[in-house]
Amino acid sequence: METDEKERFRDSIGTVTSSGKRAWIYPKKPDGKWYTYRKWVSYGLLAFLFLAPFVKVNGNQFLLFNVLERRFHIFGFPFWPQDFHLFVISMIIGVVFVTLFTVAFGRLFCGWVCPQTIFMEMVFRRIEYWIEGDRGHQISLAKQAWNAEKIIKKGLKLIIFLLISFWIANVFLAYLIGSDKLLEYVTDGPSEHLGTLIPLGIFTGVFYFVFAWFREQVCVIACPYGRLQGVLLDEESIVVAYDHKRGERDKGRKKFKKNEDRETLGYGDCIDCFQCVHVCPTGIDIRNGTQMECVNCTACIDACNQIMRGVNLPEGLIRYASETQISKKKPFRLTGRMKGYIGVLFILTGMLTGMLFLRNDVEATVLRLPGQLYEHKADNMISNVFTYKLINKTTKDISNVRLKLINSPGTLKRVATHDTLTIPKQGIAEGTFFVDIDNAVLKADRNTIKIGVYEGDKLIETAKANFVGPRRF
């Protein structure tokens, strides 16, 4: 029966009452060494998040995810639809890295790097503390009747939340359509781009809903990463953990009593003050062990260390540790799974690096004109018509470009007034050309020819196509 009582917390989540209603979380404002570290990391990541769409590397936006036009920039590298395999490998590398990090250090990503946590805890929650006060004041305000004080505080908070959500939505839009286009839309005015204003309003509403109402429910209910954590963690994973050996000892927890030798009496160092629970942004009790809702935010570490200092007990009752370190006093080590993920990550990173170095600046696609067969010409010449598409992945125009047949006897003539063409920067050059080959040299009714793309006298890309001739008997 006692075991059932201790495990009862697993039957429900801390943000839902026994009747199934929302249990609103009012976390105490954290303070301490780890919170200071998180603030500096968060400020750096917020600066990165807001500046990345506006930073250019070789003329390319540092990060761009233009799904509609199928254009992506990752750290300044442009990825076109033809480079989709590179984009996929980049995403797989990201997934493997997060998986490795989770196996080794638990849900550390959620507490330190995740945009949801950073915005919620370091932006919106801090504004809430500034306007409504700490945990006790927020609870009192929530129970208070709707008078002038409550209307002003709640109204001011929600207006500021809405403005910040609108700002975030604009930055999010810069990642999708490009910062240059976003600034152009802002300059033109909203009436000129109603088709963009509507999605912007939707994004603003979504962010406002998440940070003003849904809040920690994103981490507890919506985010699949918490479920993934339960699969990936093992006894060697470093997580925010409660030292149950030291905290409970033989007789369990006990309220603090001055000048009491708790170790001799058999009581643990946990004085059951509930500060670790009050400060938790997802409303869990870390003393129940590793839980899906824990985002490794370290707030409970700072709260517990502050209490331990106050009662002259050693810090570290809650700390970063693995179950093996707590139960068996063994140091952290790389497990076979971690080594396997490191190996896969190393291989994938090597593949991506090699592919990026081998990638051409120009991508050429040559296809026979649909619905067209071959044409007999004078002197037993066979003619086929082709279309070409040349993609310039660089940030400069490529001029003096010619198309030539490689290792095939015949002639190639573009349907154009000039022999050369220019491929615009990050653009496409398209057109049509004819290839004439003597029927006597054709070996089959379907022959592979190779077309070279030259910048002046320099070969910059090649493409293959099927040349169709009379059937051979």
Stockholm file with secondary structure:
# STOCKHOLM 1.0

chainA/1-473         METDEKERFRDSIGTVTSSGKRAWIYPKKPDGKWYTYRKWVSYGLLAFLFLAPFVKVNGNQFLLFNVLERRFHIFGFPFWPQDFHLFVISMIIGVVFVTLFTVAFGRLFCGWVCPQTIFMEMVFRRIEYWIEGDRGHQISLAKQAWNAEKIIKKGLKLIIFLLISFWIANVFLAYLIGSDKLLEYVTDGPSEHLGTLIPLGIFTGVFYFVFAWFREQVCVIACPYGRLQGVLLDEESIVVAYDHKRGERDKGRKKFKKNEDRETLGYGDCIDCFQCVHVCPTGIDIRNGTQMECVNCTACIDACNQIMRGVNLPEGLIRYASETQISKKKPFRLTGRMKGYIGVLFILTGMLTGMLFLRNDVEATVLRLPGQLYEHKADNMISNVFTYKLINKTTKDISNVRLKLINSPGTLKRVATHDTLTIPKQGIAEGTFFVDIDNAVLKADRNTIKIGVYEGDKLIETAKANFVGPRRF
#=GR chainA/1-473 SS CHHHHHHGGGGSCTTBCTTSCBCCCCCCCCCSHHHHHHHHHHHHHHHHHHHGGGCEETTEESEEEETTTTEEEETTEEECGGGHHHHHHHHHHHHHHHHHHHHHHTTHHHHHTCHHHHHIIIIIHHHHHHHHCSHHHHHHHHHSCSCHHHHHHHHHHHHHHHHHHHHHHHHHHHHHHCHHHHHHHHHHCGGGCHHHHHHHHHHHHHHHHIIIIITTHIIIIICTHHHHHHHHCCTTCCEEEECHHHHHBTTCCCCCCTTCCHHHHTBCSCCCCCHHHHTCTTCCCGGGCCCTTCCCCCHHHHHHHHHHHHTTCCSCSEEEECHHHHHHCCCCCCCHHHHHHHHHHHHHHHHHHHHHHHCCSEEEEEEECTTCCCEEEGGGEEEEEEEEEEEECSSSCEEEEEEEEESSSSEEEESSSSSCEEECTTCEEEEEEEEEEEGGGCCSSEEEEEEEEEETTEEEEEEEEEEECCCCC
#=GC SS_cons         CHHHHHHGGGGSCTTBCTTSCBCCCCCCCCCSHHHHHHHHHHHHHHHHHHHGGGCEETTEESEEEETTTTEEEETTEEECGGGHHHHHHHHHHHHHHHHHHHHHHTTHHHHHTCHHHHHIIIIIHHHHHHHHCSHHHHHHHHHSCSCHHHHHHHHHHHHHHHHHHHHHHHHHHHHHHCHHHHHHHHHHCGGGCHHHHHHHHHHHHHHHHIIIIITTHIIIIICTHHHHHHHHCCTTCCEEEECHHHHHBTTCCCCCCTTCCHHHHTBCSCCCCCHHHHTCTTCCCGGGCCCTTCCCCCHHHHHHHHHHHHTTCCSCSEEEECHHHHHHCCCCCCCHHHHHHHHHHHHHHHHHHHHHHHCCSEEEEEEECTTCCCEEEGGGEEEEEEEEEEEECSSSCEEEEEEEEESSSSEEEESSSSSCEEECTTCEEEEEEEEEEEGGGCCSSEEEEEEEEEETTEEEEEEEEEEECCCCC
//
